[in-house]
Amino acid sequence: MPERTQRAGTSHACFMRAVNEELTKFERREREFRHKDRDERAKRLQMPVEKYDAGDRCMAKQSNPSRRR
């Protein structure tokens, strides 16, 4: 009986690892899609595009000399 329980725990751990990897891949593709879509819309509307750092948490706006006061 303990052997069966151990195998069940191992298969569950493998399943959860696979699910986590797939979720990570999906989130990466979704983030890339959102960035691409945002850039395309900004280009179409002729709006300035904000640049994101690698962490996708902080953004730094490009300076526009014509808008400075």
Secondary structure as GFF3:
##gff-version 3
##sequence-region A 1 69
A	DSSP	alpha_helix	2	45	.	.	.	ID=ss1
A	DSSP	beta_strand	51	52	.	.	.	ID=ss2
A	DSSP	beta_strand	59	60	.	.	.	ID=ss3
A	DSSP	three_ten_helix	65	67	.	.	.	ID=ss4
###
